[in-house]
Amino acid sequence: MNPSAAGWIDKLNTILDKSASFPAENGLLYDRLRDSGFIYGTNVKLAYPLDIENKLTEEELSKTHLYISLLAANYTNNGILVYEEAIDSIIAFYTEIESNDISFFHKLLSGRRPSTKLEKIIGNRIQFDENILTKNFNRILTNVLLYTDVLAYIQFLEGNTDCITYARNLETFVINTMYRALEIKPEKNEFDMQLVKLFESSARYTGSFDKEVIIPSGEEKHAFTSELEKKYLLDLASLTVWNDEAIDRAEKQFVFDLGRTLDLEKEEIERSVALVRDFFRTHKDDIPILNFSNPVKHFYDNSSRMVSNLILRNKKRLQQELLQSKELVVLLSKSTVKELTKEEKQRLKFQLLDICKSIPSLAIFLLPGGGILLPLLVKFIPKLLPSAFDDNKIYPDIPGAEKR
């Protein structure tokens, strides 16, 4: 079974049929996925001992685990797993959350067989293009948020008619949680601070931070109260405060406070902290990111490099779009020298996302998890495309404002 070649899903289905431990329900599979590193964004082994002769790369493990996770969600919901029906359901789910007139997504559905279509979708979700998203970036950001797809698919199966809103709300809460986990560090180095600022900027376009990490109330449409949601959020918090030496007392206290907020038992909270510690200590030599002196620096540098490359590779198209959007140019210019109002931030966000919809290579900013990168797009467009801003002045107020 080779997830890098066509036909891997059909082949994997035949292998799964021979497994005595699959299909499994969501809760049991989650623990296996965490042990394999999938939840942490760094796959080191298969979640199940499957009869696969060739050793899978990390990217191939990610594809396999995402597919198995989606199958498990289907099985948990229906009580039975029929591969053909599950594949059709998963395709319908991705079609719904990608229904933003993204031309490249419709091209993914050009295959004749549903399994072929799903292979393209999963491959695209893991890595759009090697020239755009590096494997290091996938390990750090894209993969750690892949389980968001599974949680959103569970909502889809349960009849939620607005899965994209659910995914965005979950993303916002994840960003809030990871931000708070970084903020609590008693001693932050330069790159911790950069990442904190990145999260703060993200909140300007996806929501605002509260002084406390608070789970949405049950009266809200999308309250994250399921066991899977709570375990996932807690594990990401534990992951964020981890470094290669120890978890500080204040950081550990933050994780415990979050766990109590999520109504998790003390034993479950302690287990989350211990598991992330043991995982990275056990697999330190197998995880490329841990070979860098500062994983947070590596995260920030790779994210910045990737966004810069996207802008430069789409320079002409972006300049054309900016020429047709004077208000966006003004907002981007203004954001470099002063804080935008809440309304201005929303207008900036929506206009940038409209441009991303029209340029397939920028579609990453539209997907769950892409919101964390939007501030980098705001930051780098004026720096990398200065000619688009040479003749523009800062407006004190956008509607009907006079030039300074």
C-alpha positions as a Python dict, from the first residue, in 0.01 Angstrom:
ca = {
    (1, 'M'): (0, 0, 0),
    (2, 'N'): (155, 326, -116),
    (3, 'P'): (-38, 646, -25),
    (4, 'S'): (184, 838, -270),
    (5, 'A'): (41, 644, -566),
    (6, 'A'): (-308, 627, -714),
    (7, 'G'): (-534, 354, -582),
    (8, 'W'): (-410, 361, -223),
    (9, 'I'): (-753, 403, -65),
    (10, 'D'): (-898, 91, -230),
    (11, 'K'): (-585, -100, -131),
    (12, 'L'): (-601, 26, 227),
    (13, 'N'): (-966, -79, 250),
    (14, 'T'): (-868, -439, 173),
    (15, 'I'): (-597, -422, 440),
    (16, 'L'): (-837, -277, 698),
    (17, 'D'): (-1080, -560, 626),
    (18, 'K'): (-818, -802, 758),
    (19, 'S'): (-755, -604, 1077),
    (20, 'A'): (-912, -748, 1391),
    (21, 'S'): (-901, -408, 1565),
    (22, 'F'): (-1066, -196, 1295),
    (23, 'P'): (-1312, -35, 1263),
    (24, 'A'): (-1298, 132, 1602),
    (25, 'E'): (-1507, 404, 1759),
    (26, 'N'): (-1380, 761, 1778),
    (27, 'G'): (-1267, 755, 2141),
    (28, 'L'): (-1052, 444, 2112),
    (29, 'L'): (-901, 558, 1783),
    (30, 'Y'): (-819, 901, 1928),
    (31, 'D'): (-592, 745, 2190),
    (32, 'R'): (-416, 542, 1921),
    (33, 'L'): (-378, 852, 1702),
    (34, 'R'): (-225, 1042, 1993),
    (35, 'D'): (21, 761, 2058),
    (36, 'S'): (117, 759, 1688),
    (37, 'G'): (179, 1137, 1693),
    (38, 'F'): (-104, 1231, 1457),
    (39, 'I'): (-272, 1456, 1715),
    (40, 'Y'): (63, 1626, 1780),
    (41, 'G'): (118, 1685, 1407),
    (42, 'T'): (419, 1453, 1393),
    (43, 'N'): (346, 1097, 1278),
    (44, 'V'): (605, 843, 1391),
    (45, 'K'): (417, 515, 1341),
    (46, 'L'): (86, 365, 1230),
    (47, 'A'): (-200, 390, 1475),
    (48, 'Y'): (-281, 26, 1397),
    (49, 'P'): (-48, -268, 1323),
    (50, 'L'): (-162, -310, 963),
    (51, 'D'): (-23, -555, 709),
    (52, 'I'): (178, -299, 511),
    (53, 'E'): (515, -412, 379),
    (54, 'N'): (673, -80, 284),
    (55, 'K'): (767, 181, 544),
    (56, 'L'): (547, 488, 513),
    (57, 'T'): (682, 844, 509),
    (58, 'E'): (541, 1097, 753),
    (59, 'E'): (323, 1247, 481),
    (60, 'E'): (192, 902, 389),
    (61, 'L'): (121, 830, 755),
    (62, 'S'): (-74, 1157, 774),
    (63, 'K'): (-287, 1058, 475),
    (64, 'T'): (-350, 714, 619),
    (65, 'H'): (-441, 845, 963),
    (66, 'L'): (-672, 1116, 831),
    (67, 'Y'): (-858, 864, 616),
    (68, 'I'): (-883, 609, 899),
    (69, 'S'): (-1008, 884, 1135),
    (70, 'L'): (-1282, 984, 894),
    (71, 'L'): (-1384, 620, 849),
    (72, 'A'): (-1400, 575, 1227),
    (73, 'A'): (-1624, 881, 1256),
    (74, 'N'): (-1855, 733, 995),
    (75, 'Y'): (-1856, 396, 1174),
    (76, 'T'): (-1921, 554, 1515),
    (77, 'N'): (-2218, 747, 1377),
    (78, 'N'): (-2375, 466, 1173),
    (79, 'G'): (-2280, 159, 1373),
    (80, 'I'): (-2157, -10, 1057),
    (81, 'L'): (-1886, 69, 804),
    (82, 'V'): (-1959, 38, 433),
    (83, 'Y'): (-1654, 178, 253),
    (84, 'E'): (-1835, 299, -59),
    (85, 'E'): (-2101, 482, 142),
    (86, 'A'): (-1844, 626, 381),
    (87, 'I'): (-1632, 759, 94),
    (88, 'D'): (-1937, 925, -65),
    (89, 'S'): (-2023, 1083, 271),
    (90, 'I'): (-1670, 1214, 326),
    (91, 'I'): (-1663, 1365, -24),
    (92, 'A'): (-1998, 1534, 46),
    (93, 'F'): (-1855, 1676, 368),
    (94, 'Y'): (-1546, 1822, 202),
    (95, 'T'): (-1757, 1958, -82),
    (96, 'E'): (-1965, 2146, 174),
    (97, 'I'): (-1678, 2299, 370),
    (98, 'E'): (-1492, 2389, 50),
    (99, 'S'): (-1795, 2545, -117),
    (100, 'N'): (-1637, 2889, -154),
    (101, 'D'): (-1609, 2891, -533),
    (102, 'I'): (-1255, 2758, -510),
    (103, 'S'): (-1185, 2649, -864),
    (104, 'F'): (-906, 2411, -776),
    (105, 'F'): (-1129, 2209, -544),
    (106, 'H'): (-1373, 2132, -821),
    (107, 'K'): (-1082, 2008, -1030),
    (108, 'L'): (-1008, 1758, -755),
    (109, 'L'): (-1346, 1596, -816),
    (110, 'S'): (-1270, 1520, -1181),
    (111, 'G'): (-1179, 1155, -1117),
    (112, 'R'): (-1427, 887, -1214),
    (113, 'R'): (-1410, 670, -902),
    (114, 'P'): (-1513, 821, -566),
    (115, 'S'): (-1203, 672, -402),
    (116, 'T'): (-986, 850, -660),
    (117, 'K'): (-1161, 1178, -582),
    (118, 'L'): (-1107, 1130, -211),
    (119, 'E'): (-739, 1052, -264),
    (120, 'K'): (-702, 1388, -437),
    (121, 'I'): (-892, 1569, -163),
    (122, 'I'): (-685, 1415, 117),
    (123, 'G'): (-361, 1475, -72),
    (124, 'N'): (-463, 1835, -123),
    (125, 'R'): (-557, 1875, 242),
    (126, 'I'): (-225, 1737, 361),
    (127, 'Q'): (-9, 1924, 110),
    (128, 'F'): (-129, 2154, -167),
    (129, 'D'): (191, 2163, -364),
    (130, 'E'): (552, 2095, -269),
    (131, 'N'): (651, 2426, -426),
    (132, 'I'): (416, 2610, -194),
    (133, 'L'): (387, 2424, 134),
    (134, 'T'): (706, 2269, 261),
    (135, 'K'): (702, 1941, 447),
    (136, 'N'): (836, 2112, 758),
    (137, 'F'): (544, 2353, 753),
    (138, 'N'): (299, 2065, 716),
    (139, 'R'): (449, 1893, 1018),
    (140, 'I'): (420, 2200, 1235),
    (141, 'L'): (88, 2360, 1147),
    (142, 'T'): (-121, 2178, 889),
    (143, 'N'): (-92, 1835, 1048),
    (144, 'V'): (-156, 1951, 1402),
    (145, 'L'): (-490, 2094, 1286),
    (146, 'L'): (-594, 1797, 1072),
    (147, 'Y'): (-808, 1654, 1349),
    (148, 'T'): (-1024, 1963, 1310),
    (149, 'D'): (-1144, 1800, 987),
    (150, 'V'): (-1250, 1491, 1180),
    (151, 'L'): (-1438, 1689, 1445),
    (152, 'A'): (-1612, 1892, 1174),
    (153, 'Y'): (-1703, 1571, 989),
    (154, 'I'): (-1859, 1435, 1308),
    (155, 'Q'): (-2075, 1748, 1317),
    (156, 'F'): (-2166, 1688, 953),
    (157, 'L'): (-2273, 1332, 1031),
    (158, 'E'): (-2481, 1451, 1326),
    (159, 'G'): (-2677, 1685, 1100),
    (160, 'N'): (-2502, 2017, 1156),
    (161, 'T'): (-2589, 2222, 848),
    (162, 'D'): (-2313, 2478, 903),
    (163, 'C'): (-1993, 2279, 943),
    (164, 'I'): (-1770, 2556, 809),
    (165, 'T'): (-1885, 2788, 1090),
    (166, 'Y'): (-1821, 2511, 1341),
    (167, 'A'): (-1470, 2459, 1202),
    (168, 'R'): (-1396, 2832, 1218),
    (169, 'N'): (-1525, 2856, 1575),
    (170, 'L'): (-1312, 2559, 1673),
    (171, 'E'): (-1010, 2714, 1502),
    (172, 'T'): (-1064, 3037, 1694),
    (173, 'F'): (-1082, 2852, 2024),
    (174, 'V'): (-770, 2652, 1937),
    (175, 'I'): (-582, 2972, 1858),
    (176, 'N'): (-703, 3128, 2185),
    (177, 'T'): (-594, 2822, 2378),
    (178, 'M'): (-249, 2797, 2219),
    (179, 'Y'): (-202, 3173, 2261),
    (180, 'R'): (-280, 3153, 2632),
    (181, 'A'): (-48, 2856, 2670),
    (182, 'L'): (238, 3059, 2520),
    (183, 'E'): (146, 3375, 2710),
    (184, 'I'): (165, 3196, 3045),
    (185, 'K'): (534, 3112, 3000),
    (186, 'P'): (726, 3297, 3274),
    (187, 'E'): (1029, 3345, 3049),
    (188, 'K'): (964, 3403, 2681),
    (189, 'N'): (1244, 3415, 2430),
    (190, 'E'): (1236, 3626, 2115),
    (191, 'F'): (1058, 3365, 1910),
    (192, 'D'): (801, 3285, 2177),
    (193, 'M'): (714, 3655, 2164),
    (194, 'Q'): (691, 3648, 1785),
    (195, 'L'): (449, 3360, 1800),
    (196, 'V'): (244, 3532, 2071),
    (197, 'K'): (220, 3837, 1846),
    (198, 'L'): (119, 3614, 1556),
    (199, 'F'): (-165, 3466, 1761),
    (200, 'E'): (-269, 3812, 1879),
    (201, 'S'): (-282, 3931, 1520),
    (202, 'S'): (-482, 3624, 1424),
    (203, 'A'): (-741, 3715, 1682),
    (204, 'R'): (-790, 4049, 1513),
    (205, 'Y'): (-931, 3871, 1211),
    (206, 'T'): (-1098, 3564, 1368),
    (207, 'G'): (-1213, 3705, 1702),
    (208, 'S'): (-1083, 3865, 2018),
    (209, 'F'): (-907, 3715, 2319),
    (210, 'D'): (-1067, 3710, 2660),
    (211, 'K'): (-863, 3741, 2978),
    (212, 'E'): (-958, 3383, 3063),
    (213, 'V'): (-986, 3081, 2836),
    (214, 'I'): (-1358, 3014, 2860),
    (215, 'I'): (-1545, 2734, 2688),
    (216, 'P'): (-1852, 2862, 2499),
    (217, 'S'): (-2170, 2820, 2703),
    (218, 'G'): (-2418, 2547, 2625),
    (219, 'E'): (-2662, 2806, 2497),
    (220, 'E'): (-2432, 2890, 2208),
    (221, 'K'): (-2478, 2710, 1881),
    (222, 'H'): (-2138, 2543, 1881),
    (223, 'A'): (-2026, 2458, 2235),
    (224, 'F'): (-1722, 2231, 2247),
    (225, 'T'): (-1849, 1985, 2505),
    (226, 'S'): (-1784, 1643, 2352),
    (227, 'E'): (-1512, 1426, 2503),
    (228, 'L'): (-1316, 1430, 2177),
    (229, 'E'): (-1326, 1809, 2150),
    (230, 'K'): (-1214, 1855, 2510),
    (231, 'K'): (-932, 1600, 2486),
    (232, 'Y'): (-810, 1756, 2161),
    (233, 'L'): (-806, 2109, 2303),
    (234, 'L'): (-627, 1992, 2617),
    (235, 'D'): (-368, 1797, 2418),
    (236, 'L'): (-293, 2102, 2201),
    (237, 'A'): (-246, 2314, 2513),
    (238, 'S'): (-6, 2053, 2654),
    (239, 'L'): (175, 2045, 2321),
    (240, 'T'): (212, 2424, 2312),
    (241, 'V'): (374, 2457, 2656),
    (242, 'W'): (611, 2167, 2594),
    (243, 'N'): (980, 2224, 2540),
    (244, 'D'): (1271, 1982, 2528),
    (245, 'E'): (1348, 2008, 2899),
    (246, 'A'): (1039, 2035, 3114),
    (247, 'I'): (698, 2193, 3157),
    (248, 'D'): (718, 2489, 3394),
    (249, 'R'): (494, 2496, 3701),
    (250, 'A'): (297, 2795, 3570),
    (251, 'E'): (255, 2627, 3232),
    (252, 'K'): (134, 2308, 3397),
    (253, 'Q'): (-108, 2510, 3607),
    (254, 'F'): (-248, 2666, 3291),
    (255, 'V'): (-312, 2323, 3144),
    (256, 'F'): (-484, 2213, 3466),
    (257, 'D'): (-700, 2527, 3472),
    (258, 'L'): (-802, 2467, 3112),
    (259, 'G'): (-878, 2104, 3189),
    (260, 'R'): (-1106, 2203, 3475),
    (261, 'T'): (-1274, 2459, 3251),
    (262, 'L'): (-1339, 2175, 3009),
    (263, 'D'): (-1481, 1962, 3294),
    (264, 'L'): (-1210, 1700, 3263),
    (265, 'E'): (-1099, 1487, 3555),
    (266, 'K'): (-762, 1551, 3720),
    (267, 'E'): (-636, 1212, 3603),
    (268, 'E'): (-715, 1296, 3240),
    (269, 'I'): (-533, 1630, 3268),
    (270, 'E'): (-227, 1470, 3423),
    (271, 'R'): (-232, 1204, 3154),
    (272, 'S'): (-237, 1464, 2876),
    (273, 'V'): (69, 1640, 3018),
    (274, 'A'): (253, 1313, 3076),
    (275, 'L'): (172, 1176, 2730),
    (276, 'V'): (307, 1476, 2541),
    (277, 'R'): (619, 1473, 2760),
    (278, 'D'): (679, 1102, 2710),
    (279, 'F'): (603, 1114, 2338),
    (280, 'F'): (861, 1379, 2259),
    (281, 'R'): (1122, 1230, 2489),
    (282, 'T'): (1075, 885, 2337),
    (283, 'H'): (1075, 1000, 1976),
    (284, 'K'): (1316, 1293, 1998),
    (285, 'D'): (1557, 1137, 1749),
    (286, 'D'): (1274, 1054, 1507),
    (287, 'I'): (1120, 1402, 1493),
    (288, 'P'): (1306, 1647, 1267),
    (289, 'I'): (1157, 1954, 1433),
    (290, 'L'): (1321, 1859, 1766),
    (291, 'N'): (1661, 1866, 1600),
    (292, 'F'): (1625, 2244, 1579),
    (293, 'S'): (1739, 2448, 1876),
    (294, 'N'): (1404, 2622, 1897),
    (295, 'P'): (1091, 2456, 1754),
    (296, 'V'): (890, 2779, 1793),
    (297, 'K'): (1150, 2965, 1588),
    (298, 'H'): (1128, 2693, 1326),
    (299, 'F'): (748, 2724, 1323),
    (300, 'Y'): (756, 3101, 1282),
    (301, 'D'): (1035, 3104, 1025),
    (302, 'N'): (872, 2837, 809),
    (303, 'S'): (532, 3004, 829),
    (304, 'S'): (679, 3342, 735),
    (305, 'R'): (885, 3193, 453),
    (306, 'M'): (587, 3007, 313),
    (307, 'V'): (360, 3315, 313),
    (308, 'S'): (635, 3529, 158),
    (309, 'N'): (685, 3274, -119),
    (310, 'L'): (312, 3264, -187),
    (311, 'I'): (302, 3642, -224),
    (312, 'L'): (606, 3658, -451),
    (313, 'R'): (491, 3370, -672),
    (314, 'N'): (155, 3538, -719),
    (315, 'K'): (296, 3890, -739),
    (316, 'K'): (141, 3995, -1071),
    (317, 'R'): (-200, 3857, -988),
    (318, 'L'): (-198, 4019, -645),
    (319, 'Q'): (-96, 4354, -789),
    (320, 'Q'): (-384, 4334, -1036),
    (321, 'E'): (-627, 4257, -757),
    (322, 'L'): (-495, 4540, -543),
    (323, 'L'): (-535, 4785, -829),
    (324, 'Q'): (-904, 4700, -833),
    (325, 'S'): (-945, 4731, -457),
    (326, 'K'): (-844, 5076, -343),
    (327, 'E'): (-1005, 5038, -2),
    (328, 'L'): (-804, 4723, 66),
    (329, 'V'): (-481, 4905, -21),
    (330, 'V'): (-575, 5184, 217),
    (331, 'L'): (-659, 4940, 495),
    (332, 'L'): (-334, 4749, 448),
    (333, 'S'): (-137, 5074, 451),
    (334, 'K'): (-315, 5198, 759),
    (335, 'S'): (-256, 4869, 943),
    (336, 'T'): (120, 4921, 917),
    (337, 'V'): (111, 5238, 1128),
    (338, 'K'): (-188, 5213, 1360),
    (339, 'E'): (-448, 4978, 1503),
    (340, 'L'): (-753, 4933, 1282),
    (341, 'T'): (-1103, 4958, 1423),
    (342, 'K'): (-1308, 4641, 1464),
    (343, 'E'): (-1509, 4726, 1153),
    (344, 'E'): (-1194, 4798, 951),
    (345, 'K'): (-1042, 4467, 1056),
    (346, 'Q'): (-1349, 4282, 938),
    (347, 'R'): (-1351, 4462, 604),
    (348, 'L'): (-980, 4393, 560),
    (349, 'K'): (-1032, 4026, 641),
    (350, 'F'): (-1324, 3979, 402),
    (351, 'Q'): (-1155, 4163, 115),
    (352, 'L'): (-834, 3963, 158),
    (353, 'L'): (-1031, 3637, 164),
    (354, 'D'): (-1211, 3742, -154),
    (355, 'I'): (-874, 3779, -324),
    (356, 'C'): (-766, 3441, -187),
    (357, 'K'): (-1076, 3283, -342),
    (358, 'S'): (-978, 3417, -683),
    (359, 'I'): (-617, 3290, -661),
    (360, 'P'): (-607, 2909, -612),
    (361, 'S'): (-255, 2914, -467),
    (362, 'L'): (-380, 3129, -178),
    (363, 'A'): (-666, 2895, -88),
    (364, 'I'): (-483, 2782, 226),
    (365, 'F'): (-602, 3100, 398),
    (366, 'L'): (-964, 2987, 348),
    (367, 'L'): (-928, 2647, 512),
    (368, 'P'): (-963, 2559, 880),
    (369, 'G'): (-628, 2647, 1032),
    (370, 'G'): (-553, 2907, 766),
    (371, 'G'): (-672, 3191, 986),
    (372, 'I'): (-353, 3181, 1190),
    (373, 'L'): (-158, 3276, 875),
    (374, 'L'): (-377, 3568, 771),
    (375, 'P'): (-182, 3824, 982),
    (376, 'L'): (136, 3725, 800),
    (377, 'L'): (-39, 3798, 472),
    (378, 'V'): (-139, 4140, 606),
    (379, 'K'): (216, 4200, 727),
    (380, 'F'): (405, 4094, 414),
    (381, 'I'): (191, 4225, 128),
    (382, 'P'): (291, 4592, 183),
    (383, 'K'): (657, 4490, 233),
    (384, 'L'): (686, 4258, -67),
    (385, 'L'): (467, 4456, -305),
    (386, 'P'): (572, 4815, -228),
    (387, 'S'): (489, 4941, -577),
    (388, 'A'): (121, 4878, -510),
    (389, 'F'): (138, 5123, -219),
    (390, 'D'): (372, 5394, -348),
    (391, 'D'): (96, 5630, -453),
    (392, 'N'): (-130, 5572, -155),
    (393, 'K'): (-159, 5772, 163),
    (394, 'I'): (-302, 5675, 497),
    (395, 'Y'): (-666, 5774, 544),
    (396, 'P'): (-776, 5867, 896),
    (397, 'D'): (-1117, 5718, 826),
    (398, 'I'): (-1196, 5515, 517),
    (399, 'P'): (-1545, 5627, 406),
    (400, 'G'): (-1512, 5962, 228),
    (401, 'A'): (-1186, 6049, 401),
    (402, 'E'): (-947, 6308, 268),
    (403, 'K'): (-581, 6234, 198),
    (404, 'R'): (-330, 6354, 449),
}
